[in-house]
């Protein structure tokens, strides 16, 4: 593995993990307080921001390949 090759896989992993964390945290918040307006505001706002930033882009094989190629070019 080239120098720094592991870094691009870690970055990809944490991008995917971040998606799961947003969904998991939202599910936990809904489960524990389904009628709390503050929680719903936080959930809806976080999903709005997440979607504007690409949503499940980190899970799309085309974007994964692009990211890996760009990271390799940059030396990661």
DOMI-669634 format. One record per residue (C-alpha): residue in one letter; x, z, y. Coordinates in steps of 0.05 Angstrom, whole numbers, padded with zeros to 5 digits, always signed. Layout:
AXZY ...
REM end
This chain:
X+00000+00000+00000 X+00029-00018+00068 X+00048+00035+00118 X-00016+00064+00148 X-00060+00027+00098 X-00099+00089+00081 X-00120+00101+00154 X-00167+00041+00156 X-00203+00065+00094 X-00209+00135+00123 X-00238+00107+00188 X-00288+00065+00149 X-00306+00125+00105 X-00319+00170+00166 X-00361+00116+00199 X-00404+00113+00137 X-00406+00188+00131 X-00429+00194+00204 X-00489+00151+00187 X-00507+00196+00129 X-00497+00258+00172 X-00546+00234+00225 X-00598+00218+00173 X-00586+00283+00135 X-00588+00327+00197 X-00652+00293+00219 X-00684+00303+00151 X-00665+00377+00151 X-00693+00386+00221 X-00759+00353+00203 X-00764+00393+00138 X-00754+00460+00172 X-00792+00449+00237 X-00839+00388+00231 X-00878+00406+00294 X-00821+00426+00340 X-00821+00378+00400 X-00749+00393+00418 X-00726+00373+00348 X-00766+00308+00352 X-00735+00292+00419 X-00665+00303+00390 X-00681+00262+00328 X-00711+00204+00365 X-00655+00202+00417 X-00600+00206+00364 X-00632+00148+00325 X-00640+00108+00389 X-00566+00116+00405 X-00546+00104+00332 X-00586+00040+00329 X-00558+00014+00395 X-00488+00025+00368 X-00502-00017+00307 X-00541+00027+00259 X-00519+00012+00188 X-00465-00036+00211 X-00412+00005+00174 X-00449-00009+00109 X-00453-00085+00118 X-00399-00119+00075 X-00387-00173+00128 X-00372-00121+00181 X-00329-00080+00132 X-00286-00141+00118 X-00279-00156+00193 X-00260-00084+00207 X-00209-00083+00152 X-00177-00148+00176 X-00175-00124+00248 X-00147-00056+00228 X-00093-00089+00185 X-00075-00134+00243 X-00069-00073+00289 X-00025-00038+00238 X-00073+00013+00208 
REM end
